[in-house]
Structures are given as C-alpha cells and as structure tokens.
Amino acid sequence: MLETESYDCPYCGEPAEAVLDLSGGDQSYIEDCPVCCRPIIFDLQVHDDEWMLSVRSENE
C-alpha cells in the first residue's frame, strides 16, 4: 500500500512529497530534503486503515 503525502521541510520550509509504504506498519526513518539536502526525520504511524506522518529536524 503506497500513499503520497505533502510536507514542508522543517529547515528551509520548501514543500515536498513523500511516498509512504503503509504495509510496513509504524516506521521512523531519515531522508534528505530534496531542496536543501538536510536530514529530515519521518515518523509514520499506521493504525488499521488510518495513518499519520510527522516530519522534524534532527534537533527537535
């Protein structure tokens, strides 16, 4: 199950999109911002058919 979600980089504020694989359940991983290349921490929570994505900088 793949979903796309828009987010704003916590460093530069630029909008971007993440492709999420919901079949893996709850996940935490790091991807670099496609604009400023700084590391963003993605926290994905999956509960039944609902999910929530939060993004944060390394210092939060």
Buried (B, 14 or more C-beta within 10 A) or exposed (E): EEEEBEBEBBBEEEEBEBEBEBEEEEBEEEEEBEEEEEEBBBEBEBEEEEBEBEBEEEEE
